[in-house]
């Protein structure tokens, strides 16, 4: 009987390991594919001077970098969680801080991109002055500084007042590393401030562009395209808000269900709220811009898809403000 029980136990453990490996491969594979897509887009942006000078493409490139880093960090944390790996406390702190900063940058960047479209449509004559190369990069720098505020406060608190973390190795997550209630209050406060602020900016720009589109003197085609772009930002913001609930859902599932169920729920949440938004948004923006998509398709197919260079260059110069 004991041999039979041992055999069943070994078989169960083997099935669990196989199931874990399959889900890990299924999660990582699409990430690798879209990391390649983002890499080609970033390469395309570096190949044309106008892509490096126009504020629209500077912000688009910034979004690509942030989403790529965000996707990479999500994969790393997911693999660690699924594998139940215990890592050093300092390494876990670095991973969570970097993931938090990058995530908040991706949210605040939506406000910048919406404001750029607002200026392009509502103040077209002053668009070049307001969104110059220098001012655009300064705005990106401010976004990064703001995004570091929460993490810097958490680091100071972690080493100054937190005495609950005595273990050197632990399962890496915010709930296991940041155990004090003040961390949760801080996280909720910053999350609410960021999301309310960005939501206000996106809705304001959407309403302003819609009002301009109704006026007789407006370029209605450009205004409609800009409105669709801002609407996409609002959808992105909604997906970002939904991804906040992933951690809460996972913690509840871990407590009230078995290991297999919790792993399937974690896989579903990871694909739906982490991979999907990070992969879909850059792809949509890149393909919606006809000038950029022509170069992107050319480089993505290693030059197999021919392009009309003269026509594409003309369209690039003429339309990069109006998309």
C-alpha positions in Angstrom: 0.0 0.0 0.0 2.8 2.4 0.9 4.4 1.8 -2.5 1.1 2.5 -4.3 0.7 5.7 -2.3 4.2 6.8 -3.1 3.7 6.1 -6.8 0.5 8.2 -6.8 2.2 11.0 -5.0 5.1 11.0 -7.4 2.7 10.9 -10.4 0.8 13.9 -8.9 4.0 15.9 -8.4 5.1 15.1 -12.0 1.8 16.2 -13.4 2.0 19.4 -11.4 5.5 20.1 -12.7 4.5 19.4 -16.3 1.4 21.6 -16.0 3.5 24.4 -14.5 6.0 24.2 -17.3 3.3 24.2 -20.0 1.6 27.2 -18.6 5.0 29.0 -18.3 5.8 28.3 -21.9 2.4 29.4 -23.1 2.8 32.7 -21.1 6.4 33.5 -22.1 6.0 32.6 -25.8 3.6 35.4 -26.8 5.7 37.8 -24.7 8.8 36.9 -26.7 6.9 37.5 -29.9 5.7 40.9 -28.9 9.0 41.9 -27.5 10.4 41.2 -31.0 7.5 43.4 -32.5 8.3 46.2 -30.1 12.0 45.8 -30.9 11.3 46.2 -34.6 9.2 49.3 -33.9 11.9 50.9 -31.8 14.4 50.1 -34.6 12.1 51.7 -37.1 11.9 54.9 -35.0 15.6 55.1 -34.9 16.0 54.9 -38.7 14.2 58.1 -39.6 15.2 61.6 -38.4 11.6 62.8 -38.2 10.6 60.0 -35.9 13.3 61.3 -33.5 12.3 64.9 -33.7 8.4 65.0 -33.8 6.9 65.0 -30.3 4.2 62.4 -31.3 6.8 59.9 -32.3 9.1 60.7 -29.3 6.2 59.9 -27.0 5.3 56.8 -29.0 8.9 55.6 -28.7 8.8 56.3 -25.0 5.6 54.2 -24.7 7.3 51.4 -26.6 10.3 51.4 -24.3 8.1 51.5 -21.1 5.7 48.8 -22.3 8.6 46.6 -23.3 10.2 47.0 -19.9 6.8 46.5 -18.3 6.2 43.3 -20.2 9.7 42.0 -19.4 9.2 42.7 -15.6 5.8 41.1 -15.7 7.3 37.9 -17.2 10.1 37.8 -14.6 7.7 38.2 -11.7 5.2 35.7 -13.2 7.9 33.0 -13.6 9.1 33.6 -10.1 5.5 33.4 -8.7 4.6 30.2 -10.7 7.9 28.5 -9.8 7.5 29.4 -6.2 11.1 30.6 -6.0 12.3 32.2 -2.8 14.8 35.0 -3.6 16.9 37.3 -1.5 15.0 40.2 0.1 17.1 42.9 -1.5 16.6 41.4 -5.0 12.9 41.2 -4.4 12.8 44.8 -3.3 14.7 45.9 -6.5 12.3 43.9 -8.7 9.2 45.3 -7.1 10.5 48.9 -7.1 11.4 48.8 -10.8 8.1 47.1 -11.7 6.1 49.8 -9.7 8.0 52.7 -11.3 7.7 51.4 -14.8 4.0 50.7 -14.4 3.3 54.2 -13.1 5.3 55.8 -15.9 3.1 53.9 -18.4 0.0 55.3 -16.8 1.3 58.9 -16.7 2.6 58.7 -20.2 -1.0 58.4 -21.4 -1.7 61.9 -20.1 1.3 63.2 -22.0 0.2 61.6 -25.3 -3.4 62.9 -24.9 -2.1 66.4 -24.2 0.1 66.3 -27.3 -3.0 65.5 -29.4 -5.0 68.2 -27.6 -2.4 70.8 -28.5 -2.0 69.6 -32.1 -5.8 69.9 -32.8 -6.8 72.8 -30.5 -3.7 75.0 -30.9 -2.2 73.9 -34.3 -0.3 77.2 -34.8 1.5 76.8 -31.5 2.0 73.1 -31.6 5.6 73.3 -32.7 6.4 75.7 -29.8 4.6 73.8 -27.1 5.8 70.3 -28.1 9.4 71.0 -29.1 12.1 68.3 -28.7 13.4 69.9 -25.5 10.0 70.4 -23.9 8.9 66.9 -24.8 11.9 65.3 -23.2 11.6 67.5 -20.2 8.0 66.4 -19.8 9.1 62.7 -20.0 11.7 63.4 -17.3 9.1 65.0 -15.0 6.9 61.9 -15.5 9.8 59.6 -14.4 10.5 61.8 -11.3 6.9 61.7 -10.2 6.7 57.9 -10.8 9.7 57.5 -8.4 8.0 59.2 -5.5 6.0 56.2 -4.1 9.0 53.8 -4.5 11.4 56.2 -2.8 9.0 56.6 0.2 8.6 52.8 0.4 12.4 52.2 0.3 12.9 54.7 3.1 10.2 53.2 5.2 11.4 49.7 4.5 14.9 50.4 6.0 13.9 53.0 8.6 10.7 51.7 10.4 9.9 48.2 9.0 11.0 45.5 11.4 8.7 42.7 10.1 11.1 41.4 7.4 13.8 39.4 9.2 14.0 36.5 6.6 16.8 36.8 4.1 14.9 34.8 1.4 11.2 35.0 0.7 8.5 34.5 -1.9 8.6 37.7 -3.9 5.4 39.8 -3.9 4.2 43.1 -2.5 2.1 41.3 0.2 5.1 39.3 1.5 7.7 42.0 1.4 5.6 45.1 2.4 3.6 43.7 5.4 2.7 46.9 7.3 -0.7 48.5 6.7 1.0 51.8 5.9 2.3 50.3 2.7 -1.2 49.4 1.5 -2.5 52.9 2.4 0.4 54.5 0.6 -0.1 52.3 -2.5 -3.9 53.1 -2.6 -3.3 56.8 -2.2 -0.7 57.1 -5.0 -2.8 54.8 -7.3 -5.9 56.9 -6.8 -4.1 60.2 -7.3 -2.4 59.0 -10.5 -5.5 57.4 -12.0 -7.9 60.2 -11.1 -5.4 62.8 -12.5 -4.8 60.9 -15.8 -8.5 60.1 -16.2 -9.3 63.8 -15.9 -6.6 64.8 -18.4 -7.8 62.1 -20.9 -11.5 63.0 -20.6 -10.8 66.7 -20.8 -8.7 66.3 -24.0 -11.3 64.0 -25.5 -14.1 66.5 -24.9 -12.0 69.4 -26.1 -11.0 67.7 -29.4 -14.7 66.6 -29.9 -15.8 70.2 -29.5 -13.2 71.4 -32.0 -14.3 68.7 -34.4 -17.8 70.1 -34.5 -16.7 73.6 -35.4 -16.9 74.6 -39.1 -13.3 75.8 -39.4 -11.8 72.6 -38.0 -10.0 69.9 -39.9 -12.6 67.3 -39.1 -10.7 64.3 -40.4 -7.6 65.2 -38.2 -9.9 65.9 -35.2 -11.7 62.6 -35.6 -8.4 60.7 -35.8 -7.1 62.5 -32.7 -10.3 61.8 -30.9 -10.0 58.1 -31.6 -6.4 58.2 -30.4 -7.4 59.8 -27.1 -10.3 57.2 -26.8 -7.7 54.5 -27.1 -5.8 56.1 -24.2 -9.0 55.9 -22.1 -9.3 52.2 -22.9 -5.6 51.7 -22.0 -6.3 53.5 -18.7 -9.2 51.2 -18.0 -7.1 48.1 -18.7 -4.5 49.6 -16.4 -7.0 50.0 -13.6 -8.2 46.5 -14.1 -4.7 45.2 -13.8 -4.5 46.6 -10.2 -7.2 44.1 -9.2 -5.0 41.2 -10.3 -2.9 41.2 -7.1 -6.1 41.2 -4.9 -7.7 38.4 -6.9 -4.6 36.3 -6.7 -4.3 36.7 -3.0 -7.9 35.7 -2.4 -7.6 32.7 -4.7 -4.4 31.5 -3.0 -6.2 31.6 0.4 -9.5 29.9 -0.6 -8.6 27.5 -3.4 -6.1 24.7 -4.0 -2.8 25.1 -5.8 -4.0 24.0 -9.3 -6.9 26.4 -9.3 -4.8 29.3 -8.1 -2.2 28.7 -10.9 -4.9 28.7 -13.6 -6.4 31.9 -12.3 -3.0 33.5 -12.1 -2.3 32.4 -15.7 -5.6 33.9 -16.9 -5.1 37.2 -15.1 -1.5 37.4 -16.3 -2.5 36.9 -20.0 -5.6 39.1 -19.8 -4.4 42.1 -17.8 -0.6 42.1 -18.1 0.3 40.7 -21.6 -2.7 41.7 -23.6 -2.7 45.5 -22.8 1.1 45.8 -23.2 1.2 44.0 -26.5 -2.0 45.4 -28.1 -1.5 49.1 -27.5 1.9 49.6 -29.4 0.7 47.4 -32.2 -2.5 49.5 -32.6 -0.7 52.8 -32.5 2.0 51.7 -34.9 -0.4 50.3 -37.5 -2.8 53.2 -37.3 0.0 55.6 -38.4 0.2 55.0 -42.2 3.6 56.6 -42.5 5.1 54.6 -39.7 3.4 51.3 -40.5 4.9 51.4 -44.0 8.5 51.4 -42.6 7.6 49.0 -39.8 6.2 46.4 -42.3 9.3 46.8 -44.4 11.7 46.1 -41.5 9.4 43.5 -39.9 9.6 41.4 -43.0 13.4 41.9 -43.4 12.8 44.0 -46.5 10.6 41.5 -48.3 7.7 43.9 -48.4 8.6 46.6 -50.8 7.6 50.2 -50.1 7.1 53.3 -52.2 9.8 55.4 -50.5 8.9 58.7 -52.1 5.2 58.4 -51.3 5.9 57.3 -47.8 8.3 60.1 -47.1 5.8 62.7 -48.4 3.1 61.2 -46.2 5.3 61.2 -43.2 6.1 64.8 -43.4 2.6 65.8 -44.2 0.6 63.8 -41.7 2.7 63.2 -38.6 0.9 66.0 -36.8 -2.6 65.0 -37.8 -2.8 61.4 -36.9 
